[in-house]
Amino acid sequence: MTPSYGAGVPIWAKRLQDVKEAYIQAGNSEEAGPADRRDSVVIRFTSGDAGQHCTAMRALAGPEHGVIAFTPAGMAVDSNDCLSVKLGTS
C-alpha cells in the first residue's frame, strides 16, 4: 500500500513507517491556548500503538504543529499528553 500525503505535510512525516495517510488539520483560531490554535499533523498508521506513535511524532513536530495519531485500534492527541483512546467498533 502506498501512503497518501496531503498538501503541506512536513518531510519528517513522510519518513515514518506503516503510514496509511497523513494530512494537515487546520487549527481553531478561536481557541484560548496557542497550542490549540496551531495546525496539526494527522497520521493514520496501519498498525501499532497510537500513544507511542503520538509520542514519537511529538518529538519530531517541534512547536509549530500539533500531532494526532490514529491506528486501527485507537487514537492519541498531543494536547491530551498522547494518552491513547481506544476506538470502539459498533
MOKA-V562180 format. One record per backbone hydrogen bond with DSSP energy under -0.5 kcal/mol. CO is the residue of the C=O (numbers start at 1). NH is the residue of the N-H. Records with the same first field share a line. If there is no record, write none. Layout:
# MOKA-V562180
CO: NH, NH
This chain:
# MOKA-V562180
1: 3
3: 5
4: 22
6: 9
10: 13, 14
11: 14, 15
12: 15
13: 16
18: 46
20: 4
21: 44
22: 6
23: 42
24: 26
25: 40
27: 29
28: 31
33: 36, 37
34: 37, 38
36: 28
39: 66
40: 25, 42
41: 43, 68
42: 23
43: 45, 70
44: 20, 21
49: 53
50: 54
51: 55
52: 56
53: 57
54: 58
55: 59
56: 60
57: 61
58: 62
62: 65
66: 41
67: 78
68: 43
69: 76
70: 45
73: 87
74: 71
75: 85
76: 69
77: 80, 82
78: 81
80: 83
85: 75
86: 88
